[in-house]
Amino acid sequence: MALMITDECINCDVCEPECPNDAISMGEDYYVIAPHQCTECVGHFDTPQCVEICPVACIPVNPEYIESKETLWQKFERLRAQQESQASVAEAGVAP
């Protein structure tokens, strides 16, 4: 279940730095969540941090990306492996 940000977003800038997967970025008019990077904070926190901090409650589940907790955990593991691989490449000084 990836999350999404609705057009009720007031661009307050508090959600983006809270995302442990860097899934939140500024869109054309308001912040957006990349569904393939969003794990609803599974693997990091007990609850989605963006939802917890949002002052206008504009971050519901994205109905186009319904995922089980198991699927979210698998996505977390895949993202973590990618980050570790990129870090190893950076440490070795090799271009990706």
N, C-alpha and C positions, 0 to 999 in steps of 0.2 A: 504494500500500500504506500506508494509514494505520495507525498503531500503536494499541494499546489497552493499558490497565493492568488487570491481573487482580486478583482478590480477595486475592492474596498481598501486595498493597501494605501497607506498614507506616506509611504517612502520615508519612514522614520529611521531607517538604517540600523535597527537593533538586531534583526534576524540574521543578516549575512555573516557577521563575525561569530555567531553562536553555532553555525553549522560545522560539525566535525568532518564532513565529507566535501566541503566546498561546493555544495550543490546549489547554493543560492547566489544569484547574481542580479544585477540591475537589468531589467528588460527595457523595452521601448518606453513604456509608461510607468511601470512599477516593477517591483522585484518579482523574479520567477524562480522556480525550483526545477532543476534538471532531474527528471524522474529516474534516469539510469544511474544517478549518483545518490539519490535519496534513500536512506535506509530507515527513516523515521527514528534515527539515532540508535537503532538496534546495534549492539556491539560497543556502544559508547555510553549511553545513558538509559535510564528506565523509561523516560518520556521524551518526545520530540522537543528539543530545546527551543526551536523557533516558535512552536505553539505556546510554550510556557511563557515566552517573553513578549509575544505580540500584543500590543496594547489595544488593537481593534478586532481581534479574533477573526482574522481573514485567511487562516491557513487550515483548510479542511483536507480530507483524504481526496486524492485525485481519482475520480471514478473510472478513468481510463487505465489506471495502473493499480489494480487490486492485487495485493500480494500477501501471502501468509507470513507469519513470523519466521518460519523456516526459510522461506525464500529471501526475506530481508536479511537474515543471518548469512545466507550464502552470498548475497550481494556484498555485504560488509566484508566477508572474507576475501572475495575477489578484489574489491577496492583496496583492501589492506595489502594484499599481495602485489598489486600494481604499484602502490606507493613505495613498498619496500624495494621492488625491482628498480624503480626510478631513482631511489636514494642510492642504491648500490652502483648504478651507472654513474650518477653524479659524483660519488666518492672516488670512483675509478678514473674520473676525468674523461670518460668516453661519451661522445655525442650520442643521444638516443636514436 
